[in-house]
Amino acid sequence: MADLNEGFAESVDPSRLEDEVATLTQALRTAEEPDDELRRRAESVAGELQDVLAEANGGHAPIDTRTGGTITPLAPEPERIELADVAHALSNLSRFTGQGKCFYSVARHSVHVSREVEARGGNRSARRWGLLHDASEAYLSDVPAPVKRSLPGYTAAERRLQAAVRDAVGLELTTEDERLVDTVDGAIGRYELAVHFPSERREKPQLEVAPLDIDPDTEPKTLFLERARELDLE
């Protein structure tokens, strides 16, 4: 990694990064199962390395968006996040990398999460976050959970984007709000897995809102934007 010393931004200490990477590599190799703290450290360093690599190429690059603007996924600005872009992209993204028995959009999943959060007594902020909890995928695309756990840098980028999404809509969340959305997201995810990949080892969790309660005849982008209007997000 010695050649990384060339071209680093002045604010980045290459020796510190090299030492941190070496320390993390050793810790990950010796750990039976990386704990949350070790994973956070690894993602933090991976995020710094993303910035370093970008510096060598003139900075993080933007992508085009449906509404005609641009956004830089690895250095997102809240003012560039448009709900119309999020709705459009998530309606075109399939859950489970398209490996399910039929197309099932992230947009429809997000509406389901928001409505299930409401059915379980979640407040307005939690319902909004239920709708937007996967908004980062509109700019990063979807990565299956088993891959995400060992894909350095994705979680760091995801967190940056999700923070920008919350800032863009002025959303403040409590720990309880986030915990409820995570619980609901997990339950619905397990339900979806049992539907798309049925097997004896998978059981459908009990849900308050059945998938068919999310109007199956309405296009996912329309569903997403209608739910956003209900929650005063537009």
TORKOL-4160 file (C-alpha; in steps of 0.2 Angstrom, whole numbers, padded with zeros to 4 digits, m for minus):
234
<pt num="1" X="0000" Y="0000" Z="0000"/>
<pt num="2" X="0015" Y="0012" Z="0000"/>
<pt num="3" X="0010" Y="0019" Z="m0017"/>
<pt num="4" X="m0006" Y="0026" Z="m0009"/>
<pt num="5" X="0005" Y="0039" Z="m0001"/>
<pt num="6" X="0006" Y="0049" Z="m0018"/>
<pt num="7" X="m0008" Y="0061" Z="m0022"/>
<pt num="8" X="m0017" Y="0060" Z="m0005"/>
<pt num="9" X="m0027" Y="0076" Z="0000"/>
<pt num="10" X="m0017" Y="0086" Z="0014"/>
<pt num="11" X="m0031" Y="0082" Z="0026"/>
<pt num="12" X="m0028" Y="0063" Z="0024"/>
<pt num="13" X="m0014" Y="0055" Z="0034"/>
<pt num="14" X="m0009" Y="0040" Z="0023"/>
<pt num="15" X="0002" Y="0032" Z="0037"/>
<pt num="16" X="m0013" Y="0032" Z="0049"/>
<pt num="17" X="m0024" Y="0024" Z="0036"/>
<pt num="18" X="m0011" Y="0011" Z="0032"/>
<pt num="19" X="m0010" Y="0007" Z="0050"/>
<pt num="20" X="m0028" Y="0006" Z="0053"/>
<pt num="21" X="m0031" Y="m0005" Z="0038"/>
<pt num="22" X="m0017" Y="m0017" Z="0044"/>
<pt num="23" X="m0025" Y="m0017" Z="0062"/>
<pt num="24" X="m0042" Y="m0020" Z="0055"/>
<pt num="25" X="m0036" Y="m0034" Z="0043"/>
<pt num="26" X="m0028" Y="m0043" Z="0058"/>
<pt num="27" X="m0043" Y="m0040" Z="0069"/>
<pt num="28" X="m0055" Y="m0047" Z="0056"/>
<pt num="29" X="m0044" Y="m0062" Z="0052"/>
<pt num="30" X="m0044" Y="m0067" Z="0071"/>
<pt num="31" X="m0062" Y="m0063" Z="0075"/>
<pt num="32" X="m0074" Y="m0078" Z="0075"/>
<pt num="33" X="m0088" Y="m0066" Z="0070"/>
<pt num="34" X="m0085" Y="m0047" Z="0068"/>
<pt num="35" X="m0095" Y="m0038" Z="0081"/>
<pt num="36" X="m0104" Y="m0022" Z="0077"/>
<pt num="37" X="m0090" Y="m0011" Z="0083"/>
<pt num="38" X="m0077" Y="m0019" Z="0072"/>
<pt num="39" X="m0089" Y="m0018" Z="0057"/>
<pt num="40" X="m0092" Y="0001" Z="0060"/>
<pt num="41" X="m0073" Y="0004" Z="0061"/>
<pt num="42" X="m0070" Y="m0006" Z="0045"/>
<pt num="43" X="m0084" Y="0004" Z="0036"/>
<pt num="44" X="m0077" Y="0020" Z="0042"/>
<pt num="45" X="m0060" Y="0016" Z="0035"/>
<pt num="46" X="m0067" Y="0010" Z="0019"/>
<pt num="47" X="m0077" Y="0027" Z="0017"/>
<pt num="48" X="m0060" Y="0036" Z="0020"/>
<pt num="49" X="m0052" Y="0025" Z="0006"/>
<pt num="50" X="m0066" Y="0029" Z="m0006"/>
<pt num="51" X="m0063" Y="0048" Z="m0003"/>
<pt num="52" X="m0044" Y="0045" Z="m0006"/>
<pt num="53" X="m0047" Y="0036" Z="m0022"/>
<pt num="54" X="m0059" Y="0049" Z="m0028"/>
<pt num="55" X="m0045" Y="0062" Z="m0024"/>
<pt num="56" X="m0034" Y="0053" Z="m0036"/>
<pt num="57" X="m0047" Y="0055" Z="m0050"/>
<pt num="58" X="m0052" Y="0073" Z="m0047"/>
<pt num="59" X="m0066" Y="0070" Z="m0034"/>
<pt num="60" X="m0081" Y="0059" Z="m0033"/>
<pt num="61" X="m0091" Y="0059" Z="m0049"/>
<pt num="62" X="m0110" Y="0063" Z="m0051"/>
<pt num="63" X="m0123" Y="0053" Z="m0060"/>
<pt num="64" X="m0138" Y="0059" Z="m0070"/>
<pt num="65" X="m0156" Y="0059" Z="m0063"/>
<pt num="66" X="m0173" Y="0057" Z="m0070"/>
<pt num="67" X="m0178" Y="0075" Z="m0067"/>
<pt num="68" X="m0163" Y="0081" Z="m0077"/>
<pt num="69" X="m0152" Y="0085" Z="m0062"/>
<pt num="70" X="m0136" Y="0076" Z="m0056"/>
<pt num="71" X="m0131" Y="0070" Z="m0039"/>
<pt num="72" X="m0115" Y="0063" Z="m0032"/>
<pt num="73" X="m0119" Y="0047" Z="m0023"/>
<pt num="74" X="m0103" Y="0046" Z="m0013"/>
<pt num="75" X="m0104" Y="0064" Z="m0008"/>
<pt num="76" X="m0122" Y="0068" Z="m0008"/>
<pt num="77" X="m0130" Y="0086" Z="m0006"/>
<pt num="78" X="m0147" Y="0086" Z="0002"/>
<pt num="79" X="m0153" Y="0099" Z="m0010"/>
<pt num="80" X="m0150" Y="0088" Z="m0025"/>
<pt num="81" X="m0162" Y="0074" Z="m0018"/>
<pt num="82" X="m0178" Y="0074" Z="m0027"/>
<pt num="83" X="m0193" Y="0063" Z="m0022"/>
<pt num="84" X="m0198" Y="0061" Z="m0040"/>
<pt num="85" X="m0181" Y="0054" Z="m0044"/>
<pt num="86" X="m0182" Y="0042" Z="m0029"/>
<pt num="87" X="m0199" Y="0036" Z="m0033"/>
<pt num="88" X="m0194" Y="0033" Z="m0051"/>
<pt num="89" X="m0178" Y="0024" Z="m0047"/>
<pt num="90" X="m0186" Y="0013" Z="m0034"/>
<pt num="91" X="m0201" Y="0008" Z="m0045"/>
<pt num="92" X="m0188" Y="0001" Z="m0057"/>
<pt num="93" X="m0178" Y="m0008" Z="m0045"/>
<pt num="94" X="m0182" Y="m0026" Z="m0041"/>
<pt num="95" X="m0180" Y="m0034" Z="m0024"/>
<pt num="96" X="m0168" Y="m0048" Z="m0022"/>
<pt num="97" X="m0158" Y="m0042" Z="m0037"/>
<pt num="98" X="m0172" Y="m0048" Z="m0048"/>
<pt num="99" X="m0170" Y="m0066" Z="m0043"/>
<pt num="100" X="m0188" Y="m0068" Z="m0036"/>
<pt num="101" X="m0202" Y="m0077" Z="m0044"/>
<pt num="102" X="m0208" Y="m0061" Z="m0052"/>
<pt num="103" X="m0204" Y="m0042" Z="m0052"/>
<pt num="104" X="m0207" Y="m0034" Z="m0035"/>
<pt num="105" X="m0201" Y="m0016" Z="m0034"/>
<pt num="106" X="m0192" Y="m0008" Z="m0020"/>
<pt num="107" X="m0205" Y="0006" Z="m0021"/>
<pt num="108" X="m0219" Y="m0006" Z="m0017"/>
<pt num="109" X="m0209" Y="m0014" Z="m0003"/>
<pt num="110" X="m0206" Y="0004" Z="0004"/>
<pt num="111" X="m0225" Y="0008" Z="0004"/>
<pt num="112" X="m0228" Y="m0008" Z="0013"/>
<pt num="113" X="m0215" Y="m0004" Z="0026"/>
<pt num="114" X="m0223" Y="0013" Z="0029"/>
<pt num="115" X="m0241" Y="0006" Z="0031"/>
<pt num="116" X="m0235" Y="m0008" Z="0042"/>
<pt num="117" X="m0226" Y="0004" Z="0053"/>
<pt num="118" X="m0242" Y="0014" Z="0054"/>
<pt num="119" X="m0253" Y="m0001" Z="0058"/>
<pt num="120" X="m0241" Y="m0005" Z="0073"/>
<pt num="121" X="m0243" Y="0013" Z="0080"/>
<pt num="122" X="m0228" Y="0021" Z="0072"/>
<pt num="123" X="m0229" Y="0040" Z="0073"/>
<pt num="124" X="m0228" Y="0052" Z="0057"/>
<pt num="125" X="m0209" Y="0052" Z="0057"/>
<pt num="126" X="m0208" Y="0033" Z="0058"/>
<pt num="127" X="m0220" Y="0031" Z="0044"/>
<pt num="128" X="m0210" Y="0044" Z="0033"/>
<pt num="129" X="m0194" Y="0034" Z="0037"/>
<pt num="130" X="m0203" Y="0018" Z="0033"/>
<pt num="131" X="m0206" Y="0025" Z="0015"/>
<pt num="132" X="m0189" Y="0032" Z="0013"/>
<pt num="133" X="m0178" Y="0019" Z="0022"/>
<pt num="134" X="m0172" Y="0012" Z="0006"/>
<pt num="135" X="m0171" Y="0029" Z="m0003"/>
<pt num="136" X="m0152" Y="0028" Z="m0005"/>
<pt num="137" X="m0154" Y="0013" Z="m0017"/>
<pt num="138" X="m0161" Y="0026" Z="m0029"/>
<pt num="139" X="m0144" Y="0032" Z="m0031"/>
<pt num="140" X="m0133" Y="0017" Z="m0026"/>
<pt num="141" X="m0144" Y="0003" Z="m0033"/>
<pt num="142" X="m0149" Y="m0012" Z="m0022"/>
<pt num="143" X="m0136" Y="m0024" Z="m0014"/>
<pt num="144" X="m0142" Y="m0040" Z="m0007"/>
<pt num="145" X="m0140" Y="m0041" Z="0012"/>
<pt num="146" X="m0128" Y="m0056" Z="0012"/>
<pt num="147" X="m0116" Y="m0046" Z="0000"/>
<pt num="148" X="m0118" Y="m0030" Z="0009"/>
<pt num="149" X="m0111" Y="m0037" Z="0025"/>
<pt num="150" X="m0094" Y="m0040" Z="0017"/>
<pt num="151" X="m0094" Y="m0027" Z="0004"/>
<pt num="152" X="m0082" Y="m0014" Z="0010"/>
<pt num="153" X="m0088" Y="0004" Z="0008"/>
<pt num="154" X="m0106" Y="0001" Z="0004"/>
<pt num="155" X="m0113" Y="0003" Z="0021"/>
<pt num="156" X="m0103" Y="0019" Z="0023"/>
<pt num="157" X="m0110" Y="0026" Z="0007"/>
<pt num="158" X="m0127" Y="0021" Z="0011"/>
<pt num="159" X="m0126" Y="0030" Z="0028"/>
<pt num="160" X="m0120" Y="0046" Z="0020"/>
<pt num="161" X="m0135" Y="0045" Z="0007"/>
<pt num="162" X="m0148" Y="0041" Z="0020"/>
<pt num="163" X="m0142" Y="0056" Z="0031"/>
<pt num="164" X="m0144" Y="0067" Z="0016"/>
<pt num="165" X="m0161" Y="0060" Z="0013"/>
<pt num="166" X="m0166" Y="0064" Z="0031"/>
<pt num="167" X="m0159" Y="0082" Z="0029"/>
<pt num="168" X="m0168" Y="0084" Z="0012"/>
<pt num="169" X="m0185" Y="0081" Z="0020"/>
<pt num="170" X="m0181" Y="0088" Z="0037"/>
<pt num="171" X="m0184" Y="0072" Z="0045"/>
<pt num="172" X="m0179" Y="0069" Z="0064"/>
<pt num="173" X="m0180" Y="0052" Z="0071"/>
<pt num="174" X="m0179" Y="0045" Z="0088"/>
<pt num="175" X="m0170" Y="0028" Z="0092"/>
<pt num="176" X="m0187" Y="0021" Z="0094"/>
<pt num="177" X="m0193" Y="0026" Z="0077"/>
<pt num="178" X="m0178" Y="0019" Z="0069"/>
<pt num="179" X="m0180" Y="0003" Z="0079"/>
<pt num="180" X="m0198" Y="0001" Z="0074"/>
<pt num="181" X="m0194" Y="0003" Z="0055"/>
<pt num="182" X="m0179" Y="m0009" Z="0056"/>
<pt num="183" X="m0191" Y="m0022" Z="0065"/>
<pt num="184" X="m0205" Y="m0020" Z="0052"/>
<pt num="185" X="m0192" Y="m0020" Z="0037"/>
<pt num="186" X="m0185" Y="m0036" Z="0044"/>
<pt num="187" X="m0202" Y="m0044" Z="0046"/>
<pt num="188" X="m0208" Y="m0039" Z="0028"/>
<pt num="189" X="m0192" Y="m0045" Z="0021"/>
<pt num="190" X="m0194" Y="m0062" Z="0029"/>
<pt num="191" X="m0212" Y="m0063" Z="0022"/>
<pt num="192" X="m0206" Y="m0058" Z="0005"/>
<pt num="193" X="m0192" Y="m0071" Z="0005"/>
<pt num="194" X="m0205" Y="m0084" Z="0010"/>
<pt num="195" X="m0216" Y="m0079" Z="m0005"/>
<pt num="196" X="m0202" Y="m0078" Z="m0018"/>
<pt num="197" X="m0191" Y="m0092" Z="m0012"/>
<pt num="198" X="m0203" Y="m0104" Z="m0003"/>
<pt num="199" X="m0195" Y="m0118" Z="0007"/>
<pt num="200" X="m0198" Y="m0128" Z="0023"/>
<pt num="201" X="m0186" Y="m0117" Z="0033"/>
<pt num="202" X="m0195" Y="m0101" Z="0029"/>
<pt num="203" X="m0211" Y="m0096" Z="0038"/>
<pt num="204" X="m0221" Y="m0080" Z="0034"/>
<pt num="205" X="m0221" Y="m0068" Z="0049"/>
<pt num="206" X="m0238" Y="m0062" Z="0055"/>
<pt num="207" X="m0241" Y="m0045" Z="0047"/>
<pt num="208" X="m0254" Y="m0031" Z="0051"/>
<pt num="209" X="m0254" Y="m0026" Z="0032"/>
<pt num="210" X="m0255" Y="m0040" Z="0019"/>
<pt num="211" X="m0245" Y="m0036" Z="0003"/>
<pt num="212" X="m0261" Y="m0037" Z="m0007"/>
<pt num="213" X="m0268" Y="m0023" Z="0004"/>
<pt num="214" X="m0255" Y="m0012" Z="m0006"/>
<pt num="215" X="m0266" Y="m0010" Z="m0022"/>
<pt num="216" X="m0258" Y="m0022" Z="m0034"/>
<pt num="217" X="m0266" Y="m0014" Z="m0049"/>
<pt num="218" X="m0258" Y="0003" Z="m0046"/>
<pt num="219" X="m0240" Y="0006" Z="m0053"/>
<pt num="220" X="m0227" Y="0006" Z="m0040"/>
<pt num="221" X="m0221" Y="0024" Z="m0043"/>
<pt num="222" X="m0239" Y="0031" Z="m0041"/>
<pt num="223" X="m0241" Y="0021" Z="m0025"/>
<pt num="224" X="m0225" Y="0028" Z="m0018"/>
<pt num="225" X="m0229" Y="0046" Z="m0023"/>
<pt num="226" X="m0247" Y="0045" Z="m0016"/>
<pt num="227" X="m0240" Y="0038" Z="0000"/>
<pt num="228" X="m0228" Y="0053" Z="0000"/>
<pt num="229" X="m0242" Y="0065" Z="m0002"/>
<pt num="230" X="m0252" Y="0057" Z="0012"/>
<pt num="231" X="m0237" Y="0060" Z="0023"/>
<pt num="232" X="m0234" Y="0078" Z="0017"/>
<pt num="233" X="m0217" Y="0074" Z="0010"/>
<pt num="234" X="m0221" Y="0082" Z="m0007"/>
